[in-house]
Amino acid sequence: MKYFFNMKKVTAILFLLCLFSFSIFNLFSTYIPLNKAISIKKQNTNELIDTIESTMQEEVLGKFYFIEGYGYLQKLLNKQEESNLEIVKDEKGFLHYSYFANGPNPVDELVNNMSVLKNSIKDKEIEVVSLMPPDKYVRGYTQFSKGLPYNYANETADDFLEGMKNIGINTIDFRENLQVSGIPQDELFFKTDHHWKIGTSFWAYTELVKEINKDYGEGLDPDGFYTNLDHYNQITYKHSYLGSIGRRTGSLYSGLDDFTLIYPKFKTDYTYYNINNTEEKKTEGRFEDALISTYSLNMGDIKYSLQADKYFAYLFGNHALAHITNHLQPEGPKVLFIKDSYSVPMASFLSTVCSEVYLVDPRYYKENIIELVNELELDYVFVSFYPPNLTEEFFSFDKTPISH
């Protein structure tokens, strides 16, 4: 019995030594990023605490080895969920963000904000159009195992689009023709990410051009040159992409996606500008020089860094405000996207038939979006949020938005 208790003591001491040693090494590894994070000016006490907490969580020594190990254990156990059912795997192996819900979320406040946006635009010639990208849960295709949660995002989107019709705002629902797009259903979305694949985004761009021409007689791309995928280069990076959900579960649990970069073969000439608070960026040249960041495409086996997220190769990711000028389409329409990340590649492709494309993200833009609309010379305002983002955070058009 004495031997038994001695062994327990030795085990406890060794465990505490390992824990203490790890804490010391972890402190050293997080010192530089933590010091950089807390040196940001104008942080109040709550913001400073949040900054320290988030930095320590993101910079844990060997963080992704722990994630991979835990994910592999879940795979061995044939688990179809992680993070207390926040992440679920459907029967085709696709990962989804989810939560338990009894029905669709209320949309009355969102519809009201859209009405305020429309009625506050001084130039009544500007068309306000609500775009609805598809949720990763595709009706008639996606199936969850019994007991896994469903978030009713599609039903929320249905209610929102009905509200748009009631206030006289035109809608384009990309969900309607998704299953007859010609894209195999298992190629519509990334398995490890919540976004649609770049090929699906390109298809949505062609649908958007068709709908604009039909509804507003715009006459964009009359010979179908710019909307023909044959006139674009496609480079596929095999087993190279770990999306935002996969970075939380580990690649051993989720697997890796292929990533296909699409960009024009034809002559292009752009100027691109973006701003985030005080940081600005300007690029010029061909589509692939001005609108695509090759940094994430050349990071090799580095999968976990946000800088390695290949989806955000387009337009260098999300920004408070971005502006694309197409010098070869001076007579094309001028459009503004009030958007989430789904619209980034789609807007990039739409720029081939537009003279100017603006993108504003309510999560990061600290000014009044309605005032911005009234300052710009525009033909269209596209409000584009995919179904799970139909929340008040994204519809803060006339007040300071809440930022993650």
C-alpha positions in Angstrom: 0.0 0.0 0.0 2.9 2.4 0.9 4.4 1.6 -2.5 1.1 2.5 -4.2 0.9 5.9 -2.5 4.5 6.6 -3.2 3.9 6.0 -6.9 0.9 8.4 -6.8 3.1 11.0 -5.2 5.8 10.6 -7.9 3.3 10.7 -10.6 1.7 13.9 -9.2 5.1 15.5 -8.8 6.1 14.6 -12.4 2.8 16.0 -13.7 3.3 19.2 -11.8 6.9 19.5 -13.1 5.7 19.0 -16.7 2.9 21.5 -16.2 5.3 24.1 -14.7 7.9 23.5 -17.4 5.2 23.9 -20.1 4.0 27.1 -18.5 7.5 28.6 -18.5 8.2 27.6 -22.2 4.7 28.8 -23.1 5.3 32.2 -21.5 8.5 32.6 -23.4 6.9 31.7 -26.7 4.0 34.1 -26.2 6.0 37.0 -24.8 6.6 38.8 -28.2 3.0 38.5 -29.6 1.5 39.3 -26.2 3.8 42.4 -25.8 2.8 43.5 -29.3 -0.9 43.0 -28.6 -1.0 44.9 -25.4 1.0 47.8 -26.8 -1.9 48.8 -29.1 -3.0 52.2 -28.0 -6.5 53.3 -27.0 -7.6 50.1 -25.3 -9.8 50.3 -22.3 -9.5 47.8 -19.5 -12.1 45.4 -20.9 -10.5 45.5 -24.4 -7.1 45.0 -22.8 -8.3 41.9 -20.9 -9.9 40.5 -24.1 -6.7 41.2 -26.0 -4.5 39.3 -23.5 -7.0 36.4 -23.3 -7.3 36.0 -27.0 -3.6 36.3 -27.6 -2.7 33.7 -25.0 -5.3 31.3 -26.5 -4.0 31.8 -30.0 -0.3 31.6 -29.2 -0.3 28.5 -26.9 2.9 26.6 -27.5 2.2 23.6 -29.7 -1.5 24.5 -29.9 -2.1 22.7 -33.2 -0.4 19.5 -32.1 -3.0 19.4 -29.3 -5.8 20.1 -31.8 -4.6 17.4 -34.1 -4.2 14.9 -31.3 -7.7 15.6 -30.0 -9.2 15.5 -33.5 -7.6 12.2 -34.3 -9.0 10.7 -31.1 -12.5 11.9 -32.1 -12.0 10.3 -35.5 -11.0 7.0 -33.9 -14.2 7.2 -31.7 -16.2 7.9 -34.9 -17.6 11.1 -33.4 -19.7 13.3 -35.7 -19.4 16.4 -33.6 -16.8 18.5 -31.7 -16.8 21.5 -29.4 -20.0 20.6 -27.6 -21.9 20.2 -30.9 -20.8 23.6 -32.2 -19.1 21.7 -35.1 -20.9 18.8 -36.7 -20.1 16.5 -39.6 -22.8 15.5 -42.1 -23.1 12.1 -43.6 -20.9 13.1 -46.6 -18.1 14.2 -44.3 -18.6 18.0 -44.6 -18.1 20.0 -41.5 -20.7 22.6 -40.4 -21.0 25.3 -37.7 -24.2 24.7 -35.9 -26.3 25.1 -32.8 -29.5 23.9 -31.4 -32.5 25.9 -32.4 -36.3 25.5 -32.3 -37.0 27.5 -35.4 -35.7 30.4 -37.6 -34.3 33.5 -36.1 -36.4 36.7 -36.1 -35.7 39.0 -39.0 -38.0 41.9 -38.4 -35.2 44.2 -37.2 -33.0 43.2 -40.2 -35.9 44.0 -42.6 -36.4 47.3 -40.9 -32.7 48.2 -41.3 -32.9 47.3 -44.9 -35.9 49.6 -45.3 -34.0 52.4 -43.6 -31.1 51.8 -46.0 -33.2 51.9 -49.1 -35.2 55.0 -48.0 -32.1 56.9 -46.8 -30.3 56.7 -50.2 -30.6 60.2 -51.7 -30.1 59.1 -55.3 -33.3 57.1 -56.1 -31.7 55.8 -59.3 -29.5 53.6 -57.2 -30.9 50.0 -57.2 -30.7 48.2 -53.8 -30.6 44.4 -54.3 -30.5 41.7 -51.6 -28.3 38.7 -52.6 -28.7 35.4 -50.8 -25.7 33.1 -51.1 -26.4 29.5 -50.2 -25.9 27.9 -46.8 -23.6 24.9 -46.7 -26.7 22.9 -45.6 -28.2 22.2 -49.1 -31.8 21.1 -49.0 -32.3 17.7 -50.5 -28.6 16.8 -50.3 -27.2 17.4 -46.9 -28.1 14.9 -44.2 -27.1 14.9 -40.5 -27.0 11.8 -38.2 -29.9 11.6 -35.8 -29.4 13.9 -32.7 -27.1 16.5 -34.4 -28.4 20.1 -34.2 -29.8 22.0 -37.1 -29.7 25.8 -37.0 -32.7 26.7 -39.4 -30.4 29.1 -41.4 -32.3 28.4 -44.6 -35.6 29.0 -43.0 -34.3 32.3 -41.6 -33.2 33.2 -45.1 -36.6 32.4 -46.5 -38.3 34.7 -44.0 -35.7 37.5 -44.7 -36.3 37.3 -48.5 -40.0 37.4 -47.9 -39.5 40.6 -45.9 -37.5 42.1 -48.7 -40.4 41.5 -51.1 -42.7 43.2 -48.6 -40.6 46.4 -48.5 -40.0 46.4 -52.3 -36.4 45.4 -52.4 -35.4 43.1 -55.3 -33.8 39.8 -54.4 -31.5 37.3 -56.0 -31.5 33.9 -54.3 -28.5 31.8 -55.4 -29.9 28.8 -53.6 -32.6 28.4 -56.3 -30.5 27.1 -59.1 -27.6 25.7 -57.1 -28.4 22.1 -57.7 -28.7 22.7 -61.5 -25.5 24.7 -61.7 -23.7 21.8 -63.4 -21.3 21.6 -60.4 -21.2 18.2 -58.7 -22.9 18.6 -55.3 -19.9 17.4 -53.5 -17.9 20.2 -55.1 -20.1 23.1 -54.2 -18.5 23.7 -50.8 -15.2 23.1 -49.0 -15.4 20.2 -46.6 -13.3 22.0 -44.0 -14.7 25.5 -44.4 -18.1 27.2 -44.3 -17.4 29.0 -47.7 -18.5 27.9 -51.1 -15.7 26.8 -53.4 -14.2 29.3 -55.9 -15.9 27.6 -58.8 -19.2 27.9 -57.1 -18.5 31.6 -56.5 -17.7 32.0 -60.2 -21.0 30.4 -61.1 -22.8 32.8 -58.7 -21.1 35.7 -60.5 -22.5 34.4 -63.9 -26.0 34.1 -62.3 -25.7 37.7 -60.9 -24.8 39.0 -64.4 -27.8 37.2 -65.9 -30.2 38.5 -63.2 -29.0 42.1 -63.6 -29.4 42.0 -67.3 -32.9 40.4 -66.9 -34.2 42.7 -64.2 -32.5 46.0 -65.2 -31.7 45.7 -68.9 -28.1 46.3 -68.2 -26.7 44.4 -71.2 -23.5 43.2 -69.4 -21.3 40.8 -71.2 -23.6 40.5 -74.2 -21.5 37.9 -76.0 -20.9 35.9 -72.9 -17.1 36.3 -73.0 -16.4 37.4 -69.4 -18.8 34.8 -67.9 -17.3 31.9 -69.9 -15.1 29.9 -67.6 -13.1 28.7 -70.6 -11.5 32.2 -70.7 -10.1 31.8 -67.2 -7.0 30.0 -65.9 -7.7 27.3 -63.3 -4.9 26.1 -61.0 -5.7 23.4 -58.5 -3.6 22.9 -55.4 -4.3 19.4 -54.3 -4.9 18.6 -50.6 -3.6 22.0 -49.7 -6.5 23.8 -48.0 -7.6 23.6 -44.3 -10.6 25.9 -43.8 -11.7 27.8 -40.7 -13.7 24.8 -39.3 -10.8 22.4 -40.1 -8.4 24.6 -38.2 -10.5 24.0 -35.1 -10.8 20.3 -35.5 -7.4 19.5 -37.0 -6.7 18.0 -40.4 -6.6 14.4 -39.1 -10.3 14.7 -38.2 -11.5 16.8 -41.2 -9.1 15.9 -44.0 -7.8 18.5 -46.5 -9.5 20.2 -49.4 -8.3 20.9 -52.9 -8.2 24.6 -53.7 -8.7 25.9 -57.3 -7.5 29.4 -58.1 -9.5 31.0 -61.0 -8.3 34.2 -62.8 -8.6 35.6 -66.3 -6.6 34.6 -69.4 -7.6 37.8 -71.1 -6.1 41.2 -70.8 -6.9 43.1 -67.6 -5.8 46.3 -65.9 -6.8 47.2 -62.3 -6.2 49.5 -59.4 -7.1 48.1 -56.0 -7.2 49.8 -52.7 -8.3 48.7 -49.2 -8.2 50.3 -45.8 -8.6 48.9 -42.3 -8.6 51.5 -39.6 -5.2 53.2 -40.2 -3.7 50.5 -42.5 -3.9 51.0 -46.2 -2.9 48.9 -49.2 -2.8 49.7 -52.9 -2.0 47.4 -55.8 -2.1 47.7 -59.6 -1.8 45.6 -62.7 -3.5 42.5 -64.1 -6.2 40.8 -62.2 -3.8 38.3 -60.6 -1.4 41.1 -59.7 -3.8 43.6 -58.3 -6.6 41.4 -56.8 -4.9 38.2 -55.7 -2.4 37.7 -52.9 0.0 34.8 -53.8 1.3 34.8 -50.3 -1.2 32.2 -49.0 -0.7 30.1 -52.2 3.0 29.8 -51.6 3.0 28.8 -47.9 3.4 25.1 -48.6 2.5 22.8 -45.7 1.7 25.7 -43.3 -2.0 25.1 -42.9 -3.1 26.7 -39.6 -2.1 30.3 -40.0 -4.8 32.8 -41.0 -2.2 34.0 -43.6 -2.3 30.6 -45.2 -6.1 30.8 -45.8 -6.2 30.4 -49.6 -9.9 31.5 -49.8 -8.7 35.0 -48.8 -6.2 35.1 -51.7 -8.9 37.1 -53.4 -8.8 40.8 -52.5 -6.3 40.0 -49.7 -9.2 39.0 -47.5 -11.9 41.0 -45.6 -11.4 44.7 -45.1 -13.4 47.6 -43.7 -13.5 49.2 -47.1 -12.1 48.1 -50.5 -12.3 49.7 -53.9 -11.6 48.0 -57.3 -11.2 50.1 -60.5 -11.3 48.3 -63.8 -9.5 50.6 -66.3 -10.7 48.5 -69.3 -14.4 48.9 -68.5 -14.9 52.7 -68.0 -18.5 52.5 -69.1 -19.4 49.6 -66.8 -21.7 50.0 -63.8 -20.4 51.1 -60.4 -21.5 48.8 -57.6 -21.1 48.6 -53.8 -21.3 45.3 -51.9 -22.3 45.5 -48.2 -21.1 42.0 -47.5 -19.5 39.2 -45.6 -16.6 37.0 -46.7 -18.8 35.0 -49.1 -18.9 37.9 -51.6 -15.1 38.4 -51.8 -14.3 36.1 -54.8 -17.7 36.8 -56.4 -17.1 40.5 -56.3 -13.7 40.0 -57.8 -15.1 38.2 -60.8 -17.9 40.8 -61.2 -15.3 43.5 -61.5 -14.5 42.1 -65.0 -17.7 43.7 -66.3 -17.8 46.8 -64.0 -16.0 50.0 -64.0 -15.8 50.2 -60.1 -16.6 47.8 -57.3 -16.7 48.9 -53.7 -16.9 46.4 -50.8 -17.7 47.4 -47.2 -17.8 45.0 -44.3 -20.1 46.1 -41.4 -18.0 44.2 -38.9 -15.0 46.4 -39.5 -16.2 49.6 -41.0 -16.5 52.1 -38.2 -18.3 54.8 -40.0 -21.9 55.3 -41.2 -22.5 53.0 -44.2 -25.5 55.0 -45.3 -23.4 58.1 -45.4 -20.8 56.2 -47.5 -23.5 55.2 -50.0 -24.6 58.8 -50.4 -21.0 60.0 -50.9 -20.3 57.5 -53.8 -21.5 57.6 -57.4 -23.2 54.2 -57.7 -25.6 52.2 -59.9 -26.2 49.3 -57.5 -26.0 48.5 -53.9 -25.8 44.7 -53.3 -26.5 43.6 -49.7 -25.0 40.1 -49.5 -24.9 37.9 -46.3 -25.1 34.2 -46.3 -27.9 32.7 -44.2 -26.1 32.1 -40.8 -25.0 35.8 -41.0 -28.5 37.2 -41.0 -27.9 38.8 -37.6 -28.0 42.4 -36.4 -24.2 42.6 -36.4 -24.2 42.6 -40.2 -27.0 45.0 -40.6 -25.6 48.0 -38.6 -25.8 50.4 -41.5 -26.3 53.7 -39.7 -24.5 53.2 -36.4 -21.1 52.0 -35.2 -21.0 48.2 -35.8 -20.0 45.6 -33.2 -16.7 44.0 -34.1 -15.4 40.6 -33.2 
